[in-house]
Amino acid sequence: MANILICDDDRDIVAALKIYLSSEDYRLFTASTGKQALDCLRENEIDLVLMDIMMPEMDGIAATVKLREEYNIPVILLTAKSESSDKVLGLSIGADDYVTKPFGMMELVSRIKAVLRRSGKVEDRIDMELSGVRMDIKKHEVTVDGKQIALTLKEFELLEKLMRNQGIVLTRDQLLTEIWGYDFDGETRTVDVHIRRLREKIEVNPSDPKYVYTKWGVGYYFRG
């Protein structure tokens, strides 16, 4: 289990990250300023830091610079800024990756796992196979009964989320938040459309699915 420090002054973002990352079996710590993040690092064994850039008292850039003077742990910057100069600055001071808000939770988790894997902190699970459906997470490849299936990024993320939660009904709102982003300005119909396209690609008969099932009025689940 990896220990992750979430440093962000937006309580809604922190709450959303805690809910989702807890389900991924990470132990979580939180801070709302760069100074609090540094204090937490001195008191706990942290494996990775999610660091917001725009914060009071000490921003994420200053905190990352200070952090790098004492620690060699992975840092992923979170920011609403999208200018390339900010990305270059963040990476030049020692950040390992950079995610622009709004971000999908699945995208962020993929980034976290990739950074932890590169740092040698954890070994990521690179493939899954259930009832003939095989996903190679590292290569982003899917095969059904040995036949390779071309999926878009969101279709891949949907299938991965459903397979990792085999037999558990995931609501449309949950899928929308975790895959499209915590503040995605869209409708749950977006999920329905992508599920339909996913079924058309992996099911022999999309109207009578073998893998991706609907729980009417609630959401979807994978049954292997």
C-alpha positions as CSV (number, residue, x, y, z in Angstrom):
1,M,0.0,0.0,0.0
2,A,1.4,3.4,-1.0
3,N,1.1,6.5,1.2
4,I,-0.1,9.5,-0.8
5,L,-0.1,13.1,0.4
6,I,-2.8,15.3,-1.2
7,C,-1.9,19.0,-0.9
8,D,-4.7,21.3,-2.2
9,D,-6.7,24.2,-0.6
10,D,-9.9,23.3,-2.5
11,R,-11.9,21.1,-0.1
12,D,-14.1,19.7,-2.8
13,I,-11.2,18.4,-4.8
14,V,-9.6,16.9,-1.7
15,A,-12.8,15.2,-0.8
16,A,-13.3,13.8,-4.3
17,L,-9.7,12.5,-4.3
18,K,-10.0,10.9,-0.9
19,I,-13.1,9.1,-1.9
20,Y,-11.7,7.7,-5.1
21,L,-8.1,7.0,-4.1
22,S,-9.2,5.3,-0.9
23,S,-11.0,2.8,-3.2
24,E,-7.7,2.1,-4.9
25,D,-6.2,1.0,-1.6
26,Y,-3.9,4.0,-1.0
27,R,-3.3,5.4,2.5
28,L,-4.0,9.1,2.3
29,F,-2.7,12.2,4.0
30,T,-3.9,15.8,3.4
31,A,-2.6,19.3,3.6
32,S,-4.0,22.7,2.4
33,T,-0.8,24.7,2.1
34,G,2.8,24.0,1.0
35,K,4.0,24.5,4.6
36,Q,1.5,21.9,5.9
37,A,2.7,19.5,3.2
38,L,6.3,19.8,4.3
39,D,5.3,19.3,7.9
40,C,3.5,16.1,7.0
41,L,6.5,14.8,5.0
42,R,8.7,15.2,8.1
43,E,6.2,13.3,10.3
44,N,5.2,10.5,7.9
45,E,6.6,8.1,5.4
46,I,5.1,9.4,2.1
47,D,5.5,7.6,-1.3
48,L,4.0,10.3,-3.6
49,V,2.7,13.9,-3.3
50,L,-0.1,15.4,-5.3
51,M,0.7,19.1,-5.2
52,D,-1.6,21.9,-6.2
53,I,0.2,25.0,-7.5
54,M,-2.1,27.8,-6.5
55,M,-2.3,27.8,-2.7
56,P,-2.0,30.4,0.1
57,E,1.0,30.7,2.5
58,M,3.3,28.7,0.3
59,D,2.4,27.7,-3.2
60,G,3.1,24.4,-4.9
61,I,6.1,25.6,-6.8
62,A,7.9,26.9,-3.7
63,A,6.9,23.8,-1.7
64,T,8.2,21.5,-4.4
65,V,11.5,23.4,-4.5
66,K,11.8,23.0,-0.7
67,L,10.7,19.4,-0.8
68,R,13.4,18.5,-3.3
69,E,16.1,19.9,-0.9
70,E,15.3,17.0,1.5
71,Y,13.4,14.3,-0.3
72,N,13.6,12.2,-3.4
73,I,9.9,11.2,-3.7
74,P,7.6,11.5,-6.7
75,V,5.6,14.7,-7.1
76,I,2.6,15.2,-9.4
77,L,1.5,18.8,-9.8
78,L,-2.2,19.6,-10.0
79,T,-3.2,23.0,-11.5
80,A,-5.8,24.9,-13.3
81,K,-3.2,26.5,-15.5
82,S,-2.6,25.1,-18.9
83,E,0.2,27.3,-20.2
84,S,3.2,25.3,-21.4
85,S,5.5,27.6,-19.5
86,D,4.0,26.6,-16.2
87,K,4.4,22.9,-17.2
88,V,8.0,23.5,-18.1
89,L,8.6,25.3,-14.8
90,G,7.0,22.6,-12.8
91,L,9.0,19.8,-14.4
92,S,12.2,21.9,-14.2
93,I,12.1,22.2,-10.4
94,G,11.7,18.5,-10.0
95,A,8.1,17.5,-10.4
96,D,7.6,14.0,-12.0
97,D,4.4,14.7,-13.8
98,Y,1.8,17.5,-14.3
99,V,-2.0,17.2,-14.5
100,T,-4.3,20.0,-15.6
101,K,-7.6,20.6,-13.9
102,P,-10.3,19.4,-14.6
103,F,-9.0,15.9,-14.8
104,G,-10.6,12.5,-14.9
105,M,-10.0,10.3,-11.9
106,M,-9.0,7.3,-14.0
107,E,-6.4,9.5,-15.8
108,L,-5.0,10.7,-12.5
109,V,-4.8,7.1,-11.1
110,S,-3.0,6.0,-14.2
111,R,-0.5,8.8,-13.8
112,I,-0.1,7.9,-10.1
113,K,0.5,4.2,-10.8
114,A,3.0,5.0,-13.6
115,V,5.0,7.4,-11.5
116,L,5.0,5.0,-8.5
117,R,6.1,2.2,-10.9
118,R,8.9,4.2,-12.3
119,S,10.1,5.2,-8.8
120,G,10.1,1.5,-7.7
121,K,7.6,2.1,-5.0
122,V,5.0,-0.4,-6.2
123,E,4.5,-2.9,-8.9
124,D,1.5,-2.1,-11.0
125,R,-0.9,-4.8,-12.2
126,I,-0.4,-4.6,-16.0
127,D,-3.1,-6.9,-17.2
128,M,-6.5,-8.4,-16.4
129,E,-8.5,-11.2,-17.9
130,L,-12.1,-12.1,-17.2
131,S,-14.3,-14.5,-19.2
132,G,-12.2,-14.1,-22.4
133,V,-11.8,-10.3,-22.1
134,R,-8.1,-9.4,-21.6
135,M,-6.8,-5.9,-20.9
136,D,-3.1,-5.1,-21.1
137,I,-3.1,-1.9,-19.1
138,K,0.5,-0.9,-19.9
139,K,0.0,-1.3,-23.7
140,H,-3.6,-0.1,-23.7
141,E,-4.7,-3.2,-25.6
142,V,-7.9,-5.2,-25.4
143,T,-8.6,-8.6,-26.8
144,V,-11.9,-10.6,-26.7
145,D,-11.5,-14.4,-27.2
146,G,-8.1,-13.6,-28.7
147,K,-9.3,-11.0,-31.1
148,Q,-7.9,-7.5,-30.7
149,I,-10.4,-4.7,-30.2
150,A,-9.8,-1.1,-30.9
151,L,-11.1,1.1,-28.2
152,T,-11.0,4.9,-27.6
153,L,-9.4,6.2,-24.4
154,K,-12.7,6.7,-22.7
155,E,-14.0,3.3,-23.8
156,F,-10.8,1.7,-22.4
157,E,-11.1,3.5,-19.1
158,L,-14.8,2.5,-18.8
159,L,-14.0,-1.2,-19.4
160,E,-11.0,-1.1,-17.0
161,K,-13.2,0.5,-14.3
162,L,-16.0,-2.0,-14.8
163,M,-13.6,-5.0,-14.8
164,R,-11.7,-3.9,-11.7
165,N,-15.1,-3.8,-10.0
166,Q,-16.5,-7.0,-11.3
167,G,-20.1,-7.7,-10.1
168,I,-20.4,-4.2,-8.5
169,V,-22.9,-1.8,-9.9
170,L,-21.3,1.6,-10.7
171,T,-23.7,4.5,-11.0
172,R,-23.7,6.8,-14.0
173,D,-22.8,9.8,-11.8
174,Q,-19.9,7.8,-10.3
175,L,-18.6,6.8,-13.8
176,L,-19.0,10.3,-15.1
177,T,-17.0,11.8,-12.2
178,E,-14.3,9.2,-12.1
179,I,-13.6,9.0,-15.8
180,W,-14.6,12.4,-17.3
181,G,-13.6,14.5,-14.3
182,Y,-14.8,15.8,-10.9
183,D,-16.2,19.0,-12.5
184,F,-17.1,17.7,-16.0
185,D,-19.9,19.8,-17.3
186,G,-21.8,17.0,-18.9
187,E,-24.8,14.7,-18.6
188,T,-25.0,11.1,-17.5
189,R,-26.2,10.4,-21.1
190,T,-22.5,10.7,-22.0
191,V,-21.9,7.4,-20.0
192,D,-24.8,5.7,-21.8
193,V,-23.5,6.6,-25.2
194,H,-20.0,5.3,-24.4
195,I,-21.4,2.1,-22.9
196,R,-23.4,1.5,-26.1
197,R,-20.3,2.0,-28.2
198,L,-18.3,-0.3,-25.9
199,R,-20.9,-3.0,-26.2
200,E,-20.9,-2.7,-30.0
201,K,-17.2,-3.5,-30.0
202,I,-16.8,-6.3,-27.4
203,E,-20.2,-8.0,-27.4
204,V,-21.3,-10.6,-29.9
205,N,-24.9,-9.3,-29.5
206,P,-24.9,-5.8,-28.0
207,S,-28.7,-6.0,-27.3
208,D,-28.1,-9.2,-25.2
209,P,-24.8,-8.5,-23.6
210,K,-22.5,-11.1,-22.1
211,Y,-20.1,-8.8,-20.3
212,V,-21.5,-5.3,-19.6
213,Y,-24.9,-5.3,-17.9
214,T,-27.3,-2.6,-17.0
215,K,-28.9,-2.2,-13.6
216,W,-32.0,-0.3,-14.6
217,G,-32.3,3.1,-13.0
218,V,-28.8,2.8,-11.4
219,G,-25.9,2.1,-13.7
220,Y,-23.7,-0.6,-15.1
221,Y,-21.6,-3.6,-14.1
222,F,-19.3,-6.2,-15.6
223,R,-20.2,-9.9,-15.1
224,G,-17.4,-12.3,-15.9
